[in-house]
């Protein structure tokens, strides 16, 4: 199940938790060809002290590092070879990658192009634990080096492989079936405003909650588009809805 060459395992350390305004400072990834990517990124802004306290990356460490745009084309090429996007708490890492690539290249990666495999959600379904606890549970030893991107993503891969071995019933319909069972339909458009149901986009909240989005909602969609806290995926969906 995990022998194919179209897996992309990735973890980011960042300046904060908001993909619209914060930036990536470290990339840890295992690429489809099996090689690893372990690089620091100059975010072109200050790293807040509370973020440094979490991941240990300082402004001094990244001052001479390449900026994200220098990695953008390589990442787009990798994503073009990827079917399975693997990350621990995938929404965080996918949205940061989505925003950074958009800022660097104008290209918007789409959720629909990938099957998301999230060991965090798999583990949460069985046992509500952190990556460190998941690692401890499966390997009976403490996970050292957490909150460095390459160590985190190596541990994420190890945990996923152990989950497949220990929870075979969750994987019996393949990774596509696992995504549907674990993530459900929300991945259609990342954010809080829209869900997918029977192949149709419906409102997830607001005065038209549970209604299928249609042309009669144009003015309401325009209102949502003007909100500052919507995701890039929501913004693109609304912009392209009438096309």
Secondary structure as UniProt FT lines:
FT   STRAND          7..14
FT   TURN            19..21
FT   STRAND          24..30
FT   TURN            32..33
FT   STRAND          36..40
FT   HELIX           49..55
FT   HELIX           59..62
FT   TURN            63..64
FT   HELIX           69..80
FT   STRAND          84..86
FT   TURN            88..89
FT   HELIX           90..105
FT   HELIX           111..113
FT   STRAND          115..117
FT   HELIX           119..126
FT   HELIX           131..139
FT   TURN            146..147
FT   HELIX           149..166
FT   HELIX           168..170
FT   TURN            172..173
FT   HELIX           174..182
FT   TURN            183..185
FT   HELIX           186..188
FT   STRAND          194..197
FT   TURN            198..199
FT   STRAND          200..203
FT   TURN            207..210
FT   HELIX           215..217
FT   HELIX           218..225
FT   TURN            228..229
FT   HELIX           232..240
FT   TURN            241..242
//
